[in-house]
């Protein structure tokens, strides 16, 4: 991709005990598309910095954190590193993603197009496909009390959305300066949702770019139920999911209709995972504990203050 003189995009990859083969694929896929790549490692153990040096990837850097500070804190560290190097945009990645060769170019092209129309863009995300599923996952749009699914019909579509997964999201640095960084107390889960809601409160809009493609593994092996596949998570991930959801519902600036729509889906998840997601008793315990801690404002890493 030919770079514009006033455009500098840096990729921020968050890792924690990564599958090295998958991480290597990600590095080789993203590095030709950006000016630099910074891997922020959440105390994975082993020698991730040395392993990264041996990959031979140009302009690759590593920030090795002394302990697992969570996804939000790692993202903030990477964003700060990119800002120090005059990045105009950052693109965030989880370790289990892999972008198409032109993904970032398409995201940037959509951003430029929307900016020329006078739109205030906070983030743009690709249409992603889980390797375990045959089709791309739909984008999310909230309408009243319903959380709808927006499927791409054509590659030239740019859709207004209410939620993007953080991995693959292109974010202008100027928007981060105005909206602020990620809420580190969330640790993991609902980080991207809270940030986009905060950006929307300030007049920005998120967009899904149908022509930008990415592979991404979401959750563990899905649960098959009544002919459908439901995302599976560990009991610990459900603790964070339910705790952080309740924390967000307690924020008075979150739109009431959004709280009701998301809350209805949260209770659906609670009963489904309690009944059908093994180990069921452990799932029930951790979801209930998450709800309790969310109500009492017990945030940060689970067990850090137990």
N, C-alpha and C positions, 0 to 999 in steps of 0.2 A: 504494500500500500504506500503510495506516495504521500509523504507527510506535508501538511501545511505548516508554514513557518511559525504560526501562532498557536499551534495545536501540539500538546504533549500529553500523551496518555500513558499511565503507568498501571500495570496489573498488580493487584494485591491478592496473594494466595494465602489462605489460612489453613494450617495443617495441625493435626493431632494424631499421632501414631498412624501415619498414612500408609496406604498400599503403595509401595514405591514404584511398581510398574505403572499404575494408574497416574501417579504424580508425574512420572517421567513423560507420559503421553501428553498430559496437560501442559507441562513446561515447553515441550517442542511445538505444541499447537499454538500456544499463546505468544511466545516470545517474538516471532516474526511480525506480530500485529501491533506491538507496543514499543515505546522507547526504552522501557526497563521493566523488570519483574522483581518484586520483592516478596519473598516467602516469609511469613510470620509464623514461627513454629511455637506451639503452646506446650513446651516442655515434653516432647514426645519420648525422650530417652534415646539412647543410641547416639549416633553422630550425624544428625541431619545436615548441619552445615558442611561437613566434609563430603558427604554424599552429593550434595548439591554442586560443590566445586568440581566434582568429577564428571558432571554431566556435560560440560563444555558448552553451556548455553550462554550466549552473549548477554552482557549487562544484567546478570542475575545476582541478586543480593539476598541475604538471609538475616532476619532478626530473630534470634533464638531467645525466647522468653524464659526466665528462670523457673517459672511455675505455670501451671495451667490457669490462665486468667480469664478464659472464656472467649467465645467468638467475638463479641462486641468489643472487648478491650483490644484483642488482636487486630480487628479491623481498624480501630482508631489509631493504633500504633503504625499500621501500614499506611493509612491515609496521611498521618503526620509526616512520615518519611517521604511520601510522594510530594506533599506540599513543599517541603524543604528543597525539593529538586524542581520546583516551578511547574509541576504538572497542572494542566488545565482540566484534565479529567482523570478519574480513576475507574477501573473496572475490577469489581470484586469477584473472587472465585473461592468456592469450596474445593477441597482436595479431590472430590469424586466427580468433577465436571470435566468436559472436554469440548471446546468450542470448534465450530467449523472454521476453515481458513479465512473466511471473509466476515466472520461474525462481528468483530469490533468495527470494521469499516462500515458495515450496514447500520449498526447502532449509531455511529457517529453521523452518518449520512442522514438518518432519520432525525437526529437531534438538530442538525443544521437546518433541515427543512422546516421543522416545527418552530425553531427560533426565528426563522425568516417570516413565519406567519404570525409572529408575536405571541406564541405560546410560552408559558413559563414552565419549563420542563425540569422536574427534579431527578428523574431516573428513567432509563429505558432498559428493557430486558428482552432477551431472545425467546423464541418458541423452543422449549426444551423437550427432549424425549428421553424417557427412562429406557435404558437398553433392554429391560425386561418386558417392555410393553410395545405393541406394534405402532402406536400413533403418538404424535406430539401431545403433550399435556395442554389443556386449555388455559387461557388467562382467566383472572377472577375479576368480577365486577359486582358490586353490591347495589341492589335496587330495592329500596324499601327494607323489608325484613327478609329479603331473599338474597342469598349469595349465588350469583349466576356464573355460568361457565361460558367464556367467549372463545369459540373456535375460529382459527384462521381459515378464511376461504381462499385467499390469494396471497402470494408472497409480497405484493406491494402494499398490503394493508398495514396501517399503524393504528393500534387500538388504544383508546383511553381505558385504563385499568385502575383497580383499587388496591392491587397487591402484586408484587413481584418477588420471586425468591431472590435472595441477595446474590447468589452465584450467577455470574454473567451480567450483572447490572452495571451499566455505564452511568456514572454520576459526575456532573460538572463540579469542579472544586469550588466555584463561586457559590453554588447552592449549599454545599457543606459549610461554607463560611457563614452563611445566613441562617441555616436551619440548625446547625450544630452536628456533632457526631452521634455515634450510636450510644444507647444507654447501657453502660457496662454492668449495672446491677442485674440486668436480665440474663446475663451470662450466655445463654443459648435459647433459641426459640422466641418468636414474636419480635425479634430485633428489627427485621426488615419491615414488618407490618407497622410497628410503632413509629419508625422513622418516616415512612411514607405518609402515615396519618399526620405526623407533625409537620411535614412539608406541605401537605394539602391545607392544613390550617393556616399556613402562611401564603397560600395562593398558588401553589405549584401543583402540577399534575404528572402522574406516572403514565408511561406508555409501553405497550407491548409491540415489538417489531417482528412481524410475521416472517420476513425474509431472513432474519438473523437466526441461526440454528445452533443448538448446543445439545450434547448428550449430558445427562445428569442422573445420578442414582439417588432417589429420594427414599429415605428410610431403609428398613431391612426388607427381607423377603415378604412380599405382600400377602395379606390374608384373603383367601378366596371365600366369598360369601354371596349366596344367591346369584351366582353368575357374574358377580362384580369383584374387582380387586380393591382392597382397602389398604392404605399405607400402614405398615406395622412399625412400631417403635418399642424400644426397651422400656421397662418400668421407670428408669431414671429419666429418660427423655420425656415420658409422660408427666413426671413430677414437674419438670421445667415448663412444659407446655401448659399445664393447668395452673400452676402458680403464676406464670407470667400473664396468662389471660386474665386472671382475677385482678392482678396489679393494674393492667391496662384499663379494665372496666372501672376501676376506682379513680381514674384520672378524670377530672371534671371537664377537661377540654375535648375529650373524645366524643364524637357525635352519638347521641342516645340511640338512634336507629341502628348505627353500626354495632353498638354494644348488644342490642337485642338480637340482631341477626347472627353475630358471632357467638353470643351466649347460647342461642338455641342449638347451633352446631356443636358447641362444646359439650352440652349435656347429651347430645346424641352420641358423641365420641365416648363420653364417660360410660354410658350403659353398654355400648358395643364392646369396648375394650375390656370392661369388667366381666362380660359374659363370654367373649370369644377369643381374646388375645392371651395366650399362655405366657408366663404363669399367671393365672387369673387372680389369685389372692395377692400376689406381689404387685400386679398392676393396680388392683383396687386400693391397696395400701398407699402406693406412691402417688396415685392421682388424688386421693383424699388428703394426703399430707400436703401436696402441692396447693390444693384449694385452701387449706388451713393457713399455710404460710403466706399465700397471696393475700388473704384477708388481714393477716397481722403484719404484712410488710417485711417478712423475712426473705431477703433477697441475696444475690450473690451466688457463689458456688455452693452446691449442696454439701453439707457436712463441714463446711469451713467454720461454722460457729456452733456446731452441735455439741 
